[in-house]
């Protein structure tokens, strides 16, 4: 189908949910409806078309895109699902026949109301103050104004080391990458000292609601205590001065998902319960939850919207979307770690 308007322009016009900018990831495909502004970013996997979050379009056009995408799946003999849909799309999803189950949670803070004062912020304040007493400085790296290959190489090294320390599995579908060649509207905040880069943040814009989404947050394994608090607080203060309204600190899986989904057989529910109860072996859930929670965010549900029963073929296709190594490779790695 003809793509019509450039996807970036559509995101700038209609992007009002946390994962909207991720729809521009070059690793994803895009589905367009002729004569209607908008698109759906998706990834084919096995016999499943996995839509990222929800359509990028005007609210009144959500049913048009959702139903057209379902029809496209039916023509190809493929099941259609959406992962990461926000609450604003759920009514349209359910009207189209999807079961919508909370599968993740977004952590949102009010930028204009943000403050380090008070008991609840004691942990963040402690890390920030301790890092402030060292040689760290926080600054914004703007690759479109001039590339610094040293900074980029140090950020890439930190990202690789961080990922390796967390088991080497990246949730590709909902997390971007350090694509220095296409910075777009993303922003890069860096913490560095005399030893070079110690940590960085990558923020995605949420253009239609004057907000930002923290897509990546990485620190060096030997970085000073409080590096990420120091960096994030400085980034928030910069956004506050610009008049930005909200910042999402990133998504966490909803480990209660297996108990919430209705259309699933007992065997697969038990398998999902086992995976969720051992999730820290596959993803740094506990440390991510601790970091986000200490900023006292408002938590918002993100939904998995699916046609039909959640069964083994669908679970396999979903694992491949998030982890290109696939489920068997991931389990093999865990078994090797167990015996080694």
C-alpha positions in Angstrom: 0.0 0.0 0.0 1.1 3.6 -0.6 2.6 5.1 2.6 1.2 8.6 2.0 2.6 11.1 4.6 6.0 10.5 6.1 5.7 8.4 9.3 7.8 11.0 11.3 5.3 13.7 10.4 2.4 11.5 11.5 4.1 10.7 14.8 4.7 14.4 15.4 1.0 15.1 14.7 -0.7 12.2 16.4 1.8 10.6 18.8 0.3 11.0 22.2 1.2 7.7 24.0 4.5 6.5 25.5 5.7 4.1 22.8 4.6 6.2 19.8 8.1 7.2 18.7 9.2 3.6 18.8 6.9 3.1 15.8 9.6 4.7 13.6 12.2 1.9 14.4 13.6 0.8 11.0 13.4 -2.8 12.2 9.6 -2.6 12.1 7.2 -2.7 9.1 4.3 -0.2 8.7 0.7 -0.7 7.7 -1.2 2.1 6.0 -4.9 2.6 5.1 -5.4 4.5 1.8 -7.0 7.9 2.3 -6.7 7.9 6.1 -3.8 9.6 7.9 -1.8 7.3 10.2 -0.2 3.9 10.3 0.4 0.8 12.4 4.0 -0.3 13.2 4.3 -4.1 13.4 6.6 -7.1 13.2 5.6 -10.4 11.5 6.6 -13.4 13.5 5.7 -16.9 12.5 1.9 -16.9 11.9 1.4 -13.7 13.9 1.4 -10.0 13.0 2.4 -8.2 16.2 1.4 -4.5 16.3 3.4 -2.2 18.4 1.1 -0.6 21.0 -1.7 1.0 18.8 -2.2 2.9 15.6 -0.6 6.3 15.2 -3.7 8.2 14.0 -6.5 10.5 15.1 -8.6 9.0 17.9 -11.7 8.7 15.8 -9.7 6.7 13.2 -8.6 4.0 15.7 -11.4 1.6 14.7 -10.5 2.1 11.0 -6.9 1.0 11.4 -7.6 -1.8 13.9 -10.2 -3.4 11.7 -8.2 -3.0 8.5 -5.2 -4.6 10.1 -7.4 -7.5 11.2 -8.5 -7.9 7.7 -4.9 -7.9 6.5 -4.1 -10.6 8.9 -7.0 -12.7 7.8 -6.0 -12.4 4.1 -2.5 -13.7 5.0 -3.8 -16.4 7.3 -2.1 -14.8 10.3 -3.3 -13.9 13.7 -3.2 -10.2 14.8 -2.1 -9.0 18.2 -1.1 -5.7 19.7 1.4 -5.3 22.5 1.7 -2.2 24.7 -1.6 -0.5 23.9 -2.5 2.3 26.2 -5.8 2.8 27.9 -7.0 5.2 25.3 -7.1 2.5 22.6 -8.7 -0.3 24.7 -12.4 0.5 23.9 -11.7 0.3 20.1 -9.7 -2.9 20.6 -12.4 -4.6 22.5 -15.1 -3.5 20.0 -13.0 -5.1 17.3 -13.1 -8.4 19.2 -9.7 -8.4 21.0 -9.2 -9.6 24.5 -7.2 -6.9 26.3 -5.1 -7.9 29.3 -2.7 -5.7 31.3 0.7 -7.0 30.3 3.0 -4.1 31.3 3.0 -0.9 33.3 4.3 2.5 32.4 5.9 4.7 35.1 5.0 8.4 34.6 6.2 11.5 36.5 4.9 15.0 36.3 7.9 17.1 35.1 6.6 20.4 36.2 5.8 19.2 39.7 9.0 17.2 40.1 11.1 18.0 43.3 13.8 16.3 45.3 12.2 17.5 48.5 10.4 15.3 51.0 10.8 11.8 52.6 9.6 9.9 49.5 12.5 11.2 47.5 15.2 10.5 50.1 16.7 7.7 48.0 16.9 9.7 44.8 18.2 12.8 46.7 20.9 10.7 48.4 22.2 9.3 45.1 22.0 12.7 43.4 23.9 14.5 46.2 26.6 12.0 46.5 27.2 12.0 42.7 27.2 15.9 42.8 30.1 15.9 45.1 32.4 14.2 42.6 33.7 15.1 39.2 30.6 14.1 37.2 28.9 16.6 34.9 25.6 16.1 33.1 25.2 17.4 29.6 23.2 16.9 26.4 25.0 15.3 23.5 23.5 16.5 20.2 24.8 14.3 17.3 23.0 16.3 14.6 25.1 19.4 15.6 28.4 17.5 15.4 29.5 14.0 15.9 31.9 12.9 18.6 33.1 9.4 17.8 34.7 9.0 21.2 31.5 9.8 23.1 29.5 7.5 20.8 32.0 4.6 21.2 32.0 5.0 25.0 28.2 5.0 25.1 28.1 1.9 22.9 30.6 0.1 25.1 28.6 0.9 28.2 25.5 -0.3 26.6 27.2 -3.6 25.6 28.7 -4.1 29.1 25.4 -3.3 30.8 23.5 -5.7 28.6 26.0 -8.5 29.2 25.8 -8.0 32.9 22.0 -8.4 32.7 22.2 -11.7 30.8 22.7 -10.4 27.3 19.0 -10.4 26.4 17.5 -7.2 24.9 13.7 -6.7 24.7 14.0 -5.5 21.1 10.4 -4.8 20.2 9.9 -2.1 22.9 13.4 -0.9 23.3 15.3 1.1 20.7 19.0 1.1 20.0 21.9 3.5 19.7 21.4 4.5 16.1 23.7 7.4 15.7 23.0 7.7 12.0 19.3 8.5 12.6 19.0 10.5 15.8 15.8 12.1 14.6 13.9 13.8 17.5 15.6 11.7 20.2 17.6 13.3 22.9 20.8 12.0 24.5 21.8 13.0 28.0 25.3 12.0 29.2 27.1 11.9 32.5 30.9 12.0 32.2 34.0 12.8 34.3 37.7 12.7 33.7 37.4 9.0 32.9 35.0 9.6 30.1 31.3 8.7 29.8 29.9 7.0 32.9 26.2 6.8 31.9 23.6 8.0 29.4 19.9 8.3 28.8 18.0 8.2 25.5 14.7 10.0 25.5 11.9 9.6 22.8 9.5 12.5 22.3 5.7 12.1 22.8 5.0 15.0 20.5 1.2 15.4 20.7 1.2 15.6 24.5 4.4 17.5 25.2 6.1 14.6 26.9 9.1 12.2 26.8 9.7 8.5 27.2 13.0 7.2 28.6 13.8 4.5 26.0 17.3 3.6 27.3 19.2 4.2 30.6 22.6 2.7 30.9 25.6 3.2 33.2 29.1 1.9 33.3 29.8 -1.0 35.6 32.3 1.0 37.5 30.5 4.3 37.4 30.3 6.5 40.6 27.4 5.9 43.0 24.4 7.9 42.1 25.4 8.4 38.5 21.9 7.6 37.0 20.1 9.7 39.6 22.4 12.6 39.0 21.9 12.3 35.2 18.1 11.7 35.3 17.5 14.6 37.7 19.5 17.0 35.5 17.6 15.8 32.4 14.3 16.4 34.2 15.3 19.9 35.2 16.3 20.7 31.6 12.9 19.4 30.4 11.1 21.4 33.1 12.7 24.7 31.9 11.5 23.9 28.4 7.9 23.5 29.6 7.6 19.7 29.0 4.8 18.1 31.0 5.5 14.4 31.6 8.2 11.8 31.5 7.7 8.1 31.3 10.6 6.2 32.9 10.0 3.1 30.8 7.8 0.0 30.9 7.9 -2.9 33.3 6.3 -6.3 32.5 3.2 -7.1 34.5 4.1 -10.3 36.2 0.4 -10.9 37.1 -0.4 -11.3 33.4 -0.8 -15.1 33.5 -3.6 -14.7 36.2 -5.4 -12.0 34.2 -5.6 -13.4 30.7 -8.9 -15.3 30.2 -8.6 -17.1 26.9 -5.8 -19.6 27.8 -5.7 -23.3 28.6 -4.5 -24.5 32.0 -1.1 -25.9 30.8 0.0 -22.7 29.1 -1.2 -20.7 32.1 1.1 -22.8 34.3 4.0 -22.3 31.9 3.5 -18.5 32.0 3.3 -18.5 35.7 6.6 -20.3 35.9 8.2 -17.8 33.6 6.8 -14.8 35.5 7.9 -16.2 38.8 11.4 -16.6 37.5 11.5 -13.5 35.4 14.6 -12.0 37.0 16.6 -14.9 35.3 15.6 -13.5 31.9 15.3 -9.7 32.5 16.5 -7.4 35.3 13.0 -6.8 36.5 13.7 -6.2 40.2 16.4 -3.7 39.7 14.4 -1.9 37.0 11.4 -1.7 39.3 13.4 -0.4 42.2 15.0 2.4 40.1 11.7 3.5 38.7 9.7 3.2 41.9 12.0 5.5 43.9 10.8 8.4 41.7 7.3 7.9 43.0 5.7 7.6 39.6 2.1 7.1 38.6 1.7 3.7 37.1 -0.4 3.1 34.0 -1.4 -0.2 32.5 -0.2 -1.2 29.0 -2.3 -4.0 27.3 -1.8 -7.1 25.3 -4.6 -7.3 22.8 -5.1 -10.6 21.1 -7.5 -12.5 18.8 -8.4 -16.0 20.0 -6.7 -18.3 22.5 -3.2 -17.7 23.9 -1.5 -20.9 22.9 2.0 -22.3 22.3 2.3 -21.0 18.7 1.4 -17.5 19.8 3.7 -17.7 22.8 6.6 -18.8 20.5 5.9 -16.0 18.0 5.9 -13.4 20.8 9.2 -14.6 22.3 10.8 -14.2 18.9 9.5 -10.7 18.6 11.0 -9.6 21.9 14.1 -11.8 21.8 15.5 -12.7 18.4 17.4 -15.6 19.9 14.0 -17.3 20.5 12.7 -19.1 23.6 14.8 -22.3 23.1 18.1 -20.4 22.9 17.2 -18.4 26.0 16.3 -21.6 28.0 19.5 -23.2 26.7 21.5 -20.3 28.0 19.8 -20.5 31.4 20.5 -24.3 31.6 24.2 -23.7 30.8 24.4 -21.1 33.5 22.7 -23.5 35.9 25.1 -26.4 35.3 28.2 -24.1 34.9 
